[in-house]
Structure formats: structure tokens, C-alpha cells
Amino acid sequence: MHETHLVKNILKYLEEEEKVSSRKIRKIYIALSEFGGISREHFLEHYRQESLGSRWNNLDIEFKKRIFGPELEITRIDFNPLN
């Protein structure tokens, strides 16, 4: 499934971003194309399955619809503040 592979790559990306920043991710922002094949609900269904048991299982995700552009794009990542 395209979405399962996509979510697995997103989780790998989040892991790398945490390693580079040395901070935990608290929220990601995702833009979905109006003309793409992925809906918010469909993405979340696959995300919940693939992230189950991981530290990103309850990650806050904010979605935005775009008329044009990539099917799915992570547009921003918020990290926990440094202590």
C-alpha cells in the first residue's frame, strides 16, 4: 500500500529530525493536495496503524488543504523547548 510505505518513511524522517535536533517532536504540520489521492482520514487511519506503540502514536498533527502542490508535504515541525 502506498500510504503504509509513506507513513513508514515519515516515521523514519521524524526519528532523524529528533536525532539531529536532540529534542522531542511535539507537533507536525501536513499539507495535503486537493487533487491528491490521500484524505486526512485515510492518512490518519494508516498513521495510527503504523505508529502504534511508538513515541509518535499520540503526536499532534495539524492538516491543511492545498489546491496545488505535492500530494503530501510536512510543512513544519514543532519541537519541545530546550530546558
TANOR-V270475 format. One record per residue. RES is the residue in three letters. D_LAST is the distance of its C-alpha to the last C-alpha in Angstrom with 1 decimal. Layout:
# TANOR-V270475
res: [RES;RES]
d_last: [D_LAST;D_LAST]
This chain:
# TANOR-V270475
res: [MET;HIS;GLU;THR;HIS;LEU;VAL;LYS;ASN;ILE;LEU;LYS;TYR;LEU;GLU;GLU;GLU;GLU;LYS;VAL;SER;SER;ARG;LYS;ILE;ARG;LYS;ILE;TYR;ILE;ALA;LEU;SER;GLU;PHE;GLY;GLY;ILE;SER;ARG;GLU;HIS;PHE;LEU;GLU;HIS;TYR;ARG;GLN;GLU;SER;LEU;GLY;SER;ARG;TRP;ASN;ASN;LEU;ASP;ILE;GLU;PHE;LYS;LYS;ARG;ILE;PHE;GLY;PRO;GLU;LEU;GLU;ILE;THR;ARG;ILE;ASP;PHE;ASN;PRO;LEU;ASN]
d_last: [40.2;38.6;35.7;34.8;34.6;32.6;30.0;29.8;29.1;26.4;24.7;25.0;23.7;20.5;20.1;20.6;18.1;15.3;16.5;16.7;13.3;11.5;9.9;11.7;14.2;14.6;17.7;20.5;23.3;26.8;30.0;33.2;36.6;39.3;41.7;39.7;40.5;37.2;36.7;33.4;34.9;36.2;32.9;31.1;33.8;33.3;29.5;29.5;32.0;30.2;26.6;27.9;26.1;23.4;19.7;20.7;23.5;22.0;20.2;20.6;23.3;24.8;28.2;30.3;34.0;35.4;39.0;39.0;36.8;35.5;36.0;32.3;29.4;25.6;25.0;21.2;18.1;15.0;11.8;8.9;6.3;3.8;0.0]
